[in-house]
Amino acid sequence: SPGPLLEELGWRGFALPQLLKKFDPLTAAVILGIMWWAWH
């Protein structure tokens, strides 16, 4: 099933670039990690 691949595209293909527009890479990664944790 393509589910995990599509999820990864969403996190890294959309969410991370959006976060990087507003935050430095470390902060963006921490925020994304918290979002991923909350999702799962």
PDB file of N, CA, C, O and CB in Angstrom:
ATOM      1  N   SER A   1       0.836  -1.186   0.000  1.00  0.00           N
ATOM      2  CA  SER A   1       0.000   0.000   0.000  1.00  0.00           C
ATOM      3  C   SER A   1       0.883   1.253   0.000  1.00  0.00           C
ATOM      4  O   SER A   1       1.930   1.268   0.646  1.00  0.00           O
ATOM      5  CB  SER A   1      -0.952  -0.004   1.220  1.00  0.00           C
ATOM      6  N   PRO A   2       0.479   2.275  -0.701  1.00  0.00           N
ATOM      7  CA  PRO A   2       1.301   3.496  -0.795  1.00  0.00           C
ATOM      8  C   PRO A   2       1.132   4.447   0.381  1.00  0.00           C
ATOM      9  O   PRO A   2       1.691   5.543   0.370  1.00  0.00           O
ATOM     10  CB  PRO A   2       0.970   4.229  -2.061  1.00  0.00           C
ATOM     11  N   GLY A   3       0.372   4.049   1.392  1.00  0.00           N
ATOM     12  CA  GLY A   3       0.089   4.936   2.522  1.00  0.00           C
ATOM     13  C   GLY A   3       1.309   5.559   3.173  1.00  0.00           C
ATOM     14  O   GLY A   3       1.376   6.782   3.293  1.00  0.00           O
ATOM     15  N   PRO A   4       2.288   4.746   3.601  1.00  0.00           N
ATOM     16  CA  PRO A   4       3.469   5.332   4.252  1.00  0.00           C
ATOM     17  C   PRO A   4       4.252   6.270   3.339  1.00  0.00           C
ATOM     18  O   PRO A   4       4.781   7.285   3.791  1.00  0.00           O
ATOM     19  CB  PRO A   4       4.385   4.232   4.739  1.00  0.00           C
ATOM     20  N   LEU A   5       4.324   5.931   2.068  1.00  0.00           N
ATOM     21  CA  LEU A   5       5.039   6.796   1.124  1.00  0.00           C
ATOM     22  C   LEU A   5       4.331   8.139   0.987  1.00  0.00           C
ATOM     23  O   LEU A   5       4.971   9.191   0.984  1.00  0.00           O
ATOM     24  CB  LEU A   5       5.158   6.115  -0.255  1.00  0.00           C
ATOM     25  N   LEU A   6       3.018   8.094   0.876  1.00  0.00           N
ATOM     26  CA  LEU A   6       2.260   9.344   0.754  1.00  0.00           C
ATOM     27  C   LEU A   6       2.359  10.177   2.025  1.00  0.00           C
ATOM     28  O   LEU A   6       2.435  11.405   1.971  1.00  0.00           O
ATOM     29  CB  LEU A   6       0.792   9.049   0.437  1.00  0.00           C
ATOM     30  N   GLU A   7       2.357   9.497   3.166  1.00  0.00           N
ATOM     31  CA  GLU A   7       2.501  10.222   4.431  1.00  0.00           C
ATOM     32  C   GLU A   7       3.861  10.917   4.485  1.00  0.00           C
ATOM     33  O   GLU A   7       3.957  12.078   4.881  1.00  0.00           O
ATOM     34  CB  GLU A   7       2.336   9.262   5.636  1.00  0.00           C
ATOM     35  N   GLU A   8       4.900  10.203   4.089  1.00  0.00           N
ATOM     36  CA  GLU A   8       6.251  10.775   4.110  1.00  0.00           C
ATOM     37  C   GLU A   8       6.351  11.963   3.155  1.00  0.00           C
ATOM     38  O   GLU A   8       6.989  12.966   3.475  1.00  0.00           O
ATOM     39  CB  GLU A   8       7.298   9.704   3.737  1.00  0.00           C
ATOM     40  N   LEU A   9       5.727  11.853   1.993  1.00  0.00           N
ATOM     41  CA  LEU A   9       5.706  12.983   1.054  1.00  0.00           C
ATOM     42  C   LEU A   9       5.020  14.193   1.679  1.00  0.00           C
ATOM     43  O   LEU A   9       5.443  15.330   1.469  1.00  0.00           O
ATOM     44  CB  LEU A   9       4.991  12.587  -0.253  1.00  0.00           C
ATOM     45  N   GLY A  10       3.973  13.947   2.440  1.00  0.00           N
ATOM     46  CA  GLY A  10       3.282  15.051   3.102  1.00  0.00           C
ATOM     47  C   GLY A  10       4.128  15.718   4.166  1.00  0.00           C
ATOM     48  O   GLY A  10       4.196  16.945   4.236  1.00  0.00           O
ATOM     49  N   TRP A  11       4.780  14.905   5.001  1.00  0.00           N
ATOM     50  CA  TRP A  11       5.594  15.461   6.078  1.00  0.00           C
ATOM     51  C   TRP A  11       6.807  16.194   5.530  1.00  0.00           C
ATOM     52  O   TRP A  11       7.061  17.347   5.879  1.00  0.00           O
ATOM     53  CB  TRP A  11       6.037  14.359   7.031  1.00  0.00           C
ATOM     54  N   ARG A  12       7.557  15.511   4.667  1.00  0.00           N
ATOM     55  CA  ARG A  12       8.829  16.083   4.208  1.00  0.00           C
ATOM     56  C   ARG A  12       8.690  16.909   2.940  1.00  0.00           C
ATOM     57  O   ARG A  12       9.492  17.809   2.689  1.00  0.00           O
ATOM     58  CB  ARG A  12       9.828  14.985   3.974  1.00  0.00           C
ATOM     59  N   GLY A  13       7.681  16.609   2.147  1.00  0.00           N
ATOM     60  CA  GLY A  13       7.507  17.331   0.893  1.00  0.00           C
ATOM     61  C   GLY A  13       6.712  18.612   1.031  1.00  0.00           C
ATOM     62  O   GLY A  13       6.867  19.536   0.232  1.00  0.00           O
ATOM     63  N   PHE A  14       5.861  18.672   2.042  1.00  0.00           N
ATOM     64  CA  PHE A  14       5.045  19.873   2.234  1.00  0.00           C
ATOM     65  C   PHE A  14       5.307  20.543   3.582  1.00  0.00           C
ATOM     66  O   PHE A  14       5.650  21.724   3.636  1.00  0.00           O
ATOM     67  CB  PHE A  14       3.572  19.524   2.116  1.00  0.00           C
ATOM     68  N   ALA A  15       5.145  19.795   4.660  1.00  0.00           N
ATOM     69  CA  ALA A  15       5.222  20.399   5.998  1.00  0.00           C
ATOM     70  C   ALA A  15       6.607  20.957   6.301  1.00  0.00           C
ATOM     71  O   ALA A  15       6.727  22.084   6.782  1.00  0.00           O
ATOM     72  CB  ALA A  15       4.845  19.375   7.056  1.00  0.00           C
ATOM     73  N   LEU A  16       7.653  20.182   6.027  1.00  0.00           N
ATOM     74  CA  LEU A  16       9.000  20.647   6.356  1.00  0.00           C
ATOM     75  C   LEU A  16       9.378  21.916   5.591  1.00  0.00           C
ATOM     76  O   LEU A  16       9.871  22.858   6.212  1.00  0.00           O
ATOM     77  CB  LEU A  16      10.011  19.552   6.063  1.00  0.00           C
ATOM     78  N   PRO A  17       9.171  21.987   4.272  1.00  0.00           N
ATOM     79  CA  PRO A  17       9.500  23.242   3.583  1.00  0.00           C
ATOM     80  C   PRO A  17       8.723  24.450   4.123  1.00  0.00           C
ATOM     81  O   PRO A  17       9.257  25.558   4.180  1.00  0.00           O
ATOM     82  CB  PRO A  17       9.226  23.094   2.099  1.00  0.00           C
ATOM     83  N   GLN A  18       7.472  24.234   4.515  1.00  0.00           N
ATOM     84  CA  GLN A  18       6.690  25.332   5.083  1.00  0.00           C
ATOM     85  C   GLN A  18       7.281  25.781   6.418  1.00  0.00           C
ATOM     86  O   GLN A  18       7.374  26.978   6.691  1.00  0.00           O
ATOM     87  CB  GLN A  18       5.220  24.910   5.267  1.00  0.00           C
ATOM     88  N   LEU A  19       7.678  24.823   7.242  1.00  0.00           N
ATOM     89  CA  LEU A  19       8.284  25.167   8.531  1.00  0.00           C
ATOM     90  C   LEU A  19       9.622  25.867   8.340  1.00  0.00           C
ATOM     91  O   LEU A  19       9.959  26.777   9.097  1.00  0.00           O
ATOM     92  CB  LEU A  19       8.469  23.911   9.387  1.00  0.00           C
ATOM     93  N   LEU A  20      10.386  25.450   7.336  1.00  0.00           N
ATOM     94  CA  LEU A  20      11.697  26.053   7.103  1.00  0.00           C
ATOM     95  C   LEU A  20      11.600  27.508   6.639  1.00  0.00           C
ATOM     96  O   LEU A  20      12.575  28.253   6.734  1.00  0.00           O
ATOM     97  CB  LEU A  20      12.460  25.242   6.075  1.00  0.00           C
ATOM     98  N   LYS A  21      10.442  27.910   6.145  1.00  0.00           N
ATOM     99  CA  LYS A  21      10.243  29.313   5.770  1.00  0.00           C
ATOM    100  C   LYS A  21      10.192  30.213   7.005  1.00  0.00           C
ATOM    101  O   LYS A  21      10.504  31.402   6.929  1.00  0.00           O
ATOM    102  CB  LYS A  21       8.951  29.470   4.951  1.00  0.00           C
ATOM    103  N   LYS A  22       9.796  29.636   8.146  1.00  0.00           N
ATOM    104  CA  LYS A  22       9.594  30.429   9.358  1.00  0.00           C
ATOM    105  C   LYS A  22      10.605  30.146  10.458  1.00  0.00           C
ATOM    106  O   LYS A  22      10.814  30.979  11.340  1.00  0.00           O
ATOM    107  CB  LYS A  22       8.224  30.189   9.885  1.00  0.00           C
ATOM    108  N   PHE A  23      11.241  28.966  10.412  1.00  0.00           N
ATOM    109  CA  PHE A  23      12.114  28.545  11.508  1.00  0.00           C
ATOM    110  C   PHE A  23      13.454  28.056  10.976  1.00  0.00           C
ATOM    111  O   PHE A  23      13.582  27.699   9.805  1.00  0.00           O
ATOM    112  CB  PHE A  23      11.443  27.443  12.338  1.00  0.00           C
ATOM    113  N   ASP A  24      14.450  28.047  11.858  1.00  0.00           N
ATOM    114  CA  ASP A  24      15.743  27.480  11.489  1.00  0.00           C
ATOM    115  C   ASP A  24      15.576  25.957  11.382  1.00  0.00           C
ATOM    116  O   ASP A  24      14.592  25.418  11.887  1.00  0.00           O
ATOM    117  CB  ASP A  24      16.859  27.864  12.540  1.00  0.00           C
ATOM    118  N   PRO A  25      16.520  25.250  10.733  1.00  0.00           N
ATOM    119  CA  PRO A  25      16.352  23.811  10.500  1.00  0.00           C
ATOM    120  C   PRO A  25      16.137  22.975  11.766  1.00  0.00           C
ATOM    121  O   PRO A  25      15.315  22.059  11.759  1.00  0.00           O
ATOM    122  CB  PRO A  25      17.547  23.293   9.782  1.00  0.00           C
ATOM    123  N   LEU A  26      16.849  23.271  12.835  1.00  0.00           N
ATOM    124  CA  LEU A  26      16.684  22.488  14.060  1.00  0.00           C
ATOM    125  C   LEU A  26      15.284  22.664  14.638  1.00  0.00           C
ATOM    126  O   LEU A  26      14.635  21.686  15.007  1.00  0.00           O
ATOM    127  CB  LEU A  26      17.737  22.892  15.098  1.00  0.00           C
ATOM    128  N   THR A  27      14.824  23.896  14.718  1.00  0.00           N
ATOM    129  CA  THR A  27      13.488  24.166  15.251  1.00  0.00           C
ATOM    130  C   THR A  27      12.424  23.526  14.371  1.00  0.00           C
ATOM    131  O   THR A  27      11.467  22.940  14.878  1.00  0.00           O
ATOM    132  CB  THR A  27      13.244  25.680  15.363  1.00  0.00           C
ATOM    133  N   ALA A  28      12.586  23.636  13.060  1.00  0.00           N
ATOM    134  CA  ALA A  28      11.629  23.026  12.135  1.00  0.00           C
ATOM    135  C   ALA A  28      11.585  21.517  12.328  1.00  0.00           C
ATOM    136  O   ALA A  28      10.504  20.927  12.314  1.00  0.00           O
ATOM    137  CB  ALA A  28      11.992  23.364  10.679  1.00  0.00           C
ATOM    138  N   ALA A  29      12.741  20.881  12.508  1.00  0.00           N
ATOM    139  CA  ALA A  29      12.787  19.433  12.707  1.00  0.00           C
ATOM    140  C   ALA A  29      12.119  19.032  14.016  1.00  0.00           C
ATOM    141  O   ALA A  29      11.422  18.020  14.073  1.00  0.00           O
ATOM    142  CB  ALA A  29      14.233  18.940  12.688  1.00  0.00           C
ATOM    143  N   VAL A  30      12.327  19.819  15.066  1.00  0.00           N
ATOM    144  CA  VAL A  30      11.692  19.517  16.354  1.00  0.00           C
ATOM    145  C   VAL A  30      10.177  19.658  16.243  1.00  0.00           C
ATOM    146  O   VAL A  30       9.438  18.803  16.731  1.00  0.00           O
ATOM    147  CB  VAL A  30      12.237  20.448  17.465  1.00  0.00           C
ATOM    148  N   ILE A  31       9.717  20.711  15.615  1.00  0.00           N
ATOM    149  CA  ILE A  31       8.276  20.912  15.435  1.00  0.00           C
ATOM    150  C   ILE A  31       7.690  19.769  14.615  1.00  0.00           C
ATOM    151  O   ILE A  31       6.637  19.231  14.957  1.00  0.00           O
ATOM    152  CB  ILE A  31       7.990  22.270  14.747  1.00  0.00           C
ATOM    153  N   LEU A  32       8.370  19.398  13.537  1.00  0.00           N
ATOM    154  CA  LEU A  32       7.889  18.306  12.697  1.00  0.00           C
ATOM    155  C   LEU A  32       7.865  16.996  13.478  1.00  0.00           C
ATOM    156  O   LEU A  32       6.942  16.197  13.324  1.00  0.00           O
ATOM    157  CB  LEU A  32       8.767  18.165  11.445  1.00  0.00           C
ATOM    158  N   GLY A  33       8.870  16.774  14.310  1.00  0.00           N
ATOM    159  CA  GLY A  33       8.893  15.578  15.144  1.00  0.00           C
ATOM    160  C   GLY A  33       7.735  15.532  16.119  1.00  0.00           C
ATOM    161  O   GLY A  33       7.145  14.474  16.336  1.00  0.00           O
ATOM    162  N   ILE A  34       7.407  16.669  16.709  1.00  0.00           N
ATOM    163  CA  ILE A  34       6.266  16.737  17.629  1.00  0.00           C
ATOM    164  C   ILE A  34       4.966  16.495  16.873  1.00  0.00           C
ATOM    165  O   ILE A  34       4.080  15.796  17.365  1.00  0.00           O
ATOM    166  CB  ILE A  34       6.222  18.105  18.348  1.00  0.00           C
ATOM    167  N   MET A  35       4.849  17.071  15.679  1.00  0.00           N
ATOM    168  CA  MET A  35       3.653  16.849  14.861  1.00  0.00           C
ATOM    169  C   MET A  35       3.518  15.370  14.500  1.00  0.00           C
ATOM    170  O   MET A  35       2.428  14.803  14.574  1.00  0.00           O
ATOM    171  CB  MET A  35       3.705  17.710  13.579  1.00  0.00           C
ATOM    172  N   TRP A  36       4.639  14.747  14.106  1.00  0.00           N
ATOM    173  CA  TRP A  36       4.629  13.333  13.749  1.00  0.00           C
ATOM    174  C   TRP A  36       4.230  12.486  14.953  1.00  0.00           C
ATOM    175  O   TRP A  36       3.419  11.568  14.834  1.00  0.00           O
ATOM    176  CB  TRP A  36       6.007  12.898  13.220  1.00  0.00           C
ATOM    177  N   TRP A  37       4.813  12.806  16.129  1.00  0.00           N
ATOM    178  CA  TRP A  37       4.502  12.073  17.358  1.00  0.00           C
ATOM    179  C   TRP A  37       3.007  12.175  17.686  1.00  0.00           C
ATOM    180  O   TRP A  37       2.368  11.177  18.020  1.00  0.00           O
ATOM    181  CB  TRP A  37       5.347  12.613  18.536  1.00  0.00           C
ATOM    182  N   ALA A  38       2.463  13.384  17.586  1.00  0.00           N
ATOM    183  CA  ALA A  38       1.052  13.588  17.908  1.00  0.00           C
ATOM    184  C   ALA A  38       0.148  12.840  16.923  1.00  0.00           C
ATOM    185  O   ALA A  38      -0.909  12.336  17.303  1.00  0.00           O
ATOM    186  CB  ALA A  38       0.715  15.086  17.900  1.00  0.00           C
ATOM    187  N   TRP A  39       0.570  12.774  15.662  1.00  0.00           N
ATOM    188  CA  TRP A  39      -0.212  12.096  14.629  1.00  0.00           C
ATOM    189  C   TRP A  39      -0.270  10.598  14.901  1.00  0.00           C
ATOM    190  O   TRP A  39      -1.296   9.957  14.673  1.00  0.00           O
ATOM    191  CB  TRP A  39       0.384  12.362  13.235  1.00  0.00           C
ATOM    192  N   HIS A  40       0.836  10.046  15.391  1.00  0.00           N
ATOM    193  CA  HIS A  40       0.911   8.601  15.611  1.00  0.00           C
ATOM    194  C   HIS A  40       0.627   8.268  17.047  1.00  0.00           C
ATOM    195  O   HIS A  40       0.645   7.096  17.423  1.00  0.00           O
ATOM    196  CB  HIS A  40       2.272   8.059  15.214  1.00  0.00           C
TER     197      HIS A  40
END
